[in-house]
Amino acid sequence: MIRLCHLSELPDGESRGFLIDDRPVFAVNSQQRIHVYHNRCPHLGIELEWVQDQFLNEDATLIQCSTHGALFTIDDGLCVAGPCQGEHLEAIPARIEGEYIVIEGPPE
């Protein structure tokens, strides 16, 4: 089990990036539900953000790739617009344990 952060460090409607064993991942808190993904766009395999911890579009309803503007649903990482439409971000199982966001092990 790996602790990503305390729940208070990821308020509702926000995102945050992490480096776990040299692998970039990010978490999104959407309506008090936590979603964790590999920080890698399926289009070119590049990291999604230009500015640290900014993974969401302007109204915080979708994950956005800053390079080509691809948009992904927060709940399942499905690309709904952009060059990788129909593909998914790679999810990492996560849960809230006590007051911490945790993942089971290092991302593959």
C-alpha positions in Angstrom: 0.0 0.0 0.0 1.3 3.5 -0.9 -0.1 6.7 0.6 -0.5 9.4 -2.0 -1.6 12.2 0.3 -3.9 13.2 3.1 -7.5 13.9 1.9 -7.2 17.5 2.9 -4.4 17.9 0.3 -6.8 17.1 -2.5 -10.0 19.2 -2.1 -13.1 18.3 -4.1 -12.9 19.5 -7.7 -9.1 19.5 -7.8 -6.3 17.3 -9.1 -2.7 16.6 -8.1 0.3 14.9 -9.6 2.6 12.4 -7.9 5.8 10.6 -8.7 5.8 7.0 -7.5 8.9 4.9 -8.1 9.8 7.3 -11.0 6.4 6.9 -12.6 4.1 9.9 -12.9 0.5 9.5 -11.7 -2.2 11.9 -10.8 -5.3 11.9 -8.7 -8.6 13.7 -9.1 -11.2 14.4 -6.4 -14.6 14.6 -8.1 -17.6 14.9 -5.8 -15.6 13.2 -3.0 -14.7 10.2 -5.2 -11.0 9.7 -5.8 -9.7 8.6 -9.3 -6.1 7.9 -9.9 -4.5 7.5 -13.4 -1.1 7.1 -15.0 0.0 10.5 -16.1 0.3 9.5 -19.8 -1.9 10.5 -22.7 -2.8 7.5 -24.9 -2.2 9.6 -28.0 1.6 10.3 -27.7 2.4 8.8 -24.3 3.3 12.2 -22.9 2.4 13.7 -19.5 -0.9 15.5 -19.5 -0.2 18.7 -17.7 1.9 21.8 -18.6 1.4 23.4 -15.2 2.0 21.4 -12.1 -1.2 19.7 -10.7 -3.5 21.1 -13.4 -5.1 18.1 -15.0 -8.7 19.4 -15.3 -10.4 21.6 -17.8 -11.6 25.1 -16.8 -14.8 24.0 -15.1 -13.2 20.9 -13.5 -15.6 18.5 -15.3 -13.1 16.7 -17.5 -9.4 15.7 -17.5 -7.6 17.6 -20.2 -4.3 16.9 -22.1 -2.6 20.2 -22.4 -0.7 19.2 -25.5 -3.5 18.5 -28.0 -6.6 19.3 -25.9 -7.9 15.8 -25.6 -10.7 15.5 -23.0 -11.3 12.5 -20.8 -14.1 11.6 -18.4 -13.1 11.7 -14.8 -14.9 8.5 -13.7 -13.4 6.1 -16.2 -10.7 8.0 -18.2 -12.5 7.6 -21.6 -11.3 10.1 -24.2 -14.4 11.9 -25.4 -12.7 14.5 -27.6 -9.4 14.8 -29.3 -6.9 12.7 -31.3 -7.3 9.6 -29.0 -11.1 9.6 -28.9 -12.4 6.3 -27.7 -9.2 5.3 -25.9 -8.8 5.4 -22.1 -6.3 6.7 -19.6 -4.8 3.8 -17.6 -6.5 3.7 -14.2 -4.8 2.8 -10.9 -7.0 1.3 -8.2 -7.3 3.7 -5.3 -9.3 4.1 -2.1 -9.6 6.2 0.9 -8.2 4.6 4.0 -8.7 6.6 7.2 -7.9 10.1 6.1 -5.5 9.2 3.3 -5.7 8.4 -0.4 -3.9 5.1 -1.1 -3.1 2.8 -4.0 -2.3 -0.9 -3.6 1.3 -0.8 -4.9 3.6 0.9 -7.3 2.1 1.6 -10.7 3.1 -0.9 -13.4 
